[in-house]
Amino acid sequence: YGDEAAIDSPSLANGVNGPEDDPYNRAPYPWADQSGDTNIYGPADTSMISYYSQLAHLRQQHAALRTGSFETLLTGDTSASTADNSSYAFARVSGSEKAIVVLNNGSASNTASIPVAAYFADGVQLQDALSGTNYTVSGGTVSVMLAARSGAILFAGTSASDTLAPTASISLSPTANTNGWNNSSPVAATLSASDSGSGVKELRYWLNNGSVTVVSGSTANVSISSDNTAVNLRAVDNAGNISALASTVVRIDTDAPNISASTSPEPNAAGWYKNAVTVSFSCGDALSGIDSCAEAQTLSSQGANQSTTGTASDLAGNTASATVSGINIDTTAPQTTNNAPSDWTNTDVTVTLAASDNLSGVAATYYSLDGGAQQTGTTVTVSGNGNHTISYYSVDIAGNSEASSSVTVQIDTDAPSISYYLTPILNALGWANTDVIVSFSCTALSGISSCSGPQAVTTEGANQPVTGSATSNAGMTSTVIALLSIDKTAPTTTASSTTTGTTASLSLSASDALSGIASTSYSINGGVSQSYTEPFTVSGAGAYTITFSSSDKAGNQEPLKTYSLSLIHI
């Protein structure tokens, strides 16, 4: 009920003398956590509550007030003095502790002279534990002035009531990290309390919602091994004051977090990458949770058996790492060279393709000949005259493909062609009657490396040989022989006759030492030129002039000659 707090209940059902019967004669206490209208029941008199609390604390604080002996010292209404009417005083003793309690239940203040010689010597100073007023023992008595309906509780020395609650605290070892977690077990919880007044009597603690453990004194220790354990503590001082609740939750996580790694993209079947690799990490923790997880890492440098490590930390400070090793990165394509001849050749050619790769190694070399089907290999046989094109490239184990290259192989197995021409040309009979220049013309598929130059023939002779030669760029050779017949000398013709009377038989005789006589011609007395094939006659008296000349097969013409004769009749 609320009467201990001087709660006034309004008259809701008045009788002649005010409120009657239940519930108006015992109003309920207006607890703060309950609904209700304090205008109907209340409010509580806080000064009254404080006064009762002070009395309760003093009783709790001093054993003499609880269990001490009891002896009446003064009953004012029966004393000779009228100044102490309505006063009552008694002594309580427990061991060495002595208390004098004085009460005034009158409606006016009074002064009571209380005999205390049996308990305190003259000169001893007594203090009222309620008001703090000091009194001195004199003549075996102590004179106490009390207001109406009040009292005093006297102790030797200072005996103020302790109404302040002790302070309780909990400390952990090791202390939790900034996230509130421990990563070791057990955790030692030190429970302690302090009190500046009556002193700490006992500690009362309980774990989670478990039973309460009471420990005398101001300290206690508890070992905590389970996560999420709430440690609750209250301290009680010797005056009965109870501390505010001290509470802390011990979080323990001794397990490392989980961390896994993955790569992107995936390596090829041979375990190689041809581009940069991103390693991503995934972290988890079932208890305290993840505090940090390694960021994704990108590896772009070339190299074999590279590795990278990521670390995860949980909120308790446990760590775990994941390492991805064996990362092989090759971003450079292989290089392929060839040993094809740079010049023309006159034989079949075998070309070797040599591929190299400084990291992952060469996987395969591909080629095609003259636009044909692609083939795999490093040896290419080329045959047949002409220009042949080999296209080729290589791929390394990481999958890098080299840009296609090509090389031309030139084969010419045929001898070059060589011919000649004459300046001037020979006549139809195969003769020339001047100097002749022999020039040569040379051709070849591979082109001409050398061809004989012009040669002048100035000497006379039949079937004079002139040799010319040709060499192709492929190294093949050919020769040709020109046969020249040159006759620069004209023939010689002589005439003779046999005369009989007025008839003469004439014979012409021509000679040529080289090409030979081609023809002889004559005319008689300037007449028509005639071809001489046999002796001819002239007849009749008179003078005759025979003009004649011969030409050889080279085209040389003898100068005209004359032969004169006269026929006379005898």
MOPESUL-V145807 format. One record per residue. N is the residue number from 1. PSI is psi in whole degrees, -180 to 180 (999 if undefined). Layout:
n = <N,N>
psi = <PSI,PSI>
This chain:
n = <1,2,3,4,5,6,7,8,9,10,11,12,13,14,15,16,17,18,19,20,21,22,23,24,25,26,27,28,29,30,31,32,33,34,35,36,37,38,39,40,41,42,43,44,45,46,47,48,49,50,51,52,53,54,55,56,57,58,59,60,61,62,63,64,65,66,67,68,69,70,71,72,73,74,75,76,77,78,79,80,81,82,83,84,85,86,87,88,89,90,91,92,93,94,95,96,97,98,99,100,101,102,103,104,105,106,107,108,109,110,111,112,113,114,115,116,117,118,119,120,121,122,123,124,125,126,127,128,129,130,131,132,133,134,135,136,137,138,139,140,141,142,143,144,145,146,147,148,149,150,151,152,153,154,155,156,157,158,159,160,161,162,163,164,165,166,167,168,169,170,171,172,173,174,175,176,177,178,179,180,181,182,183,184,185,186,187,188,189,190,191,192,193,194,195,196,197,198,199,200,201,202,203,204,205,206,207,208,209,210,211,212,213,214,215,216,217,218,219,220,221,222,223,224,225,226,227,228,229,230,231,232,233,234,235,236,237,238,239,240,241,242,243,244,245,246,247,248,249,250,251,252,253,254,255,256,257,258,259,260,261,262,263,264,265,266,267,268,269,270,271,272,273,274,275,276,277,278,279,280,281,282,283,284,285,286,287,288,289,290,291,292,293,294,295,296,297,298,299,300,301,302,303,304,305,306,307,308,309,310,311,312,313,314,315,316,317,318,319,320,321,322,323,324,325,326,327,328,329,330,331,332,333,334,335,336,337,338,339,340,341,342,343,344,345,346,347,348,349,350,351,352,353,354,355,356,357,358,359,360,361,362,363,364,365,366,367,368,369,370,371,372,373,374,375,376,377,378,379,380,381,382,383,384,385,386,387,388,389,390,391,392,393,394,395,396,397,398,399,400,401,402,403,404,405,406,407,408,409,410,411,412,413,414,415,416,417,418,419,420,421,422,423,424,425,426,427,428,429,430,431,432,433,434,435,436,437,438,439,440,441,442,443,444,445,446,447,448,449,450,451,452,453,454,455,456,457,458,459,460,461,462,463,464,465,466,467,468,469,470,471,472,473,474,475,476,477,478,479,480,481,482,483,484,485,486,487,488,489,490,491,492,493,494,495,496,497,498,499,500,501,502,503,504,505,506,507,508,509,510,511,512,513,514,515,516,517,518,519,520,521,522,523,524,525,526,527,528,529,530,531,532,533,534,535,536,537,538,539,540,541,542,543,544,545,546,547,548,549,550,551,552,553,554,555,556,557,558,559,560,561,562,563,564,565,566,567,568,569,570>
psi = <173,6,-25,-21,18,43,134,122,122,158,102,-15,80,139,-167,-24,21,-154,140,140,-176,147,8,-19,2,75,141,154,134,81,142,-28,11,151,158,169,112,-12,-18,-48,94,-167,172,151,102,-31,-36,-42,-42,-39,-48,-39,-40,-44,-41,-40,-39,-41,-40,-33,-33,117,-30,-33,-17,-49,6,164,160,127,125,134,-31,133,103,-35,-15,-1,166,-28,147,-9,-21,23,149,11,150,133,144,160,146,133,131,105,-125,-6,132,136,137,121,126,133,144,108,14,172,0,157,156,172,123,134,112,127,118,16,-29,-11,-33,141,160,146,-16,134,126,145,137,118,-17,-45,-18,3,139,142,150,135,128,130,29,6,165,130,122,127,128,140,167,140,56,-180,173,146,114,134,152,136,-152,125,39,148,148,105,2,130,149,167,124,144,155,128,146,144,119,158,153,154,-177,-18,-1,19,152,145,21,157,143,169,128,122,120,120,132,161,154,151,124,-4,-102,-11,157,130,-50,161,142,119,158,150,129,-125,28,-175,158,135,131,129,125,147,-172,2,153,158,140,136,126,124,-14,141,156,44,121,122,119,138,136,146,146,128,178,-12,1,1,139,132,163,156,126,128,142,149,124,117,126,126,106,-1,138,151,171,139,134,158,150,153,149,127,-179,152,164,-178,-24,0,22,151,146,6,175,150,130,123,118,147,141,129,150,153,124,-14,-81,-24,163,130,-44,147,135,137,158,142,136,123,119,-9,145,147,158,148,44,160,159,149,137,147,139,141,135,175,-18,-7,2,144,156,151,152,129,130,117,178,29,116,118,125,109,2,130,154,171,138,131,166,158,27,142,144,-19,177,147,157,21,168,152,134,117,130,128,119,112,145,147,125,-5,-81,-23,162,131,-46,155,134,145,161,147,123,41,12,-169,146,139,161,133,177,4,126,122,126,129,163,141,144,-175,125,136,125,119,137,157,164,156,134,175,-27,-11,4,131,128,147,142,138,167,155,146,130,127,121,131,104,-1,146,149,160,132,135,168,162,153,143,112,171,160,154,-179,-22,5,23,150,147,18,176,145,134,125,116,149,145,128,139,153,154,-43,-6,161,129,-41,146,132,142,175,144,130,131,118,-13,151,148,163,137,48,127,138,120,134,150,153,142,129,167,-19,-4,5,148,156,155,157,145,124,129,119,134,119,130,108,-4,129,155,172,132,136,153,148,155,160,124,135,104,-126,20,134,139,120,138,137,131,113,147,147,124,-12,-74,-24,158,132,-44,156,138,158,164,150,123,41,13,-163,137,138,150,132,123,-23,168,148,165,154,146,156,141,140,177,137,137,118,123,132,162,154,156,145,-180,-17,-6,9,133,124,141,150,137,160,152,121,146,158,139,126,138,134,999>
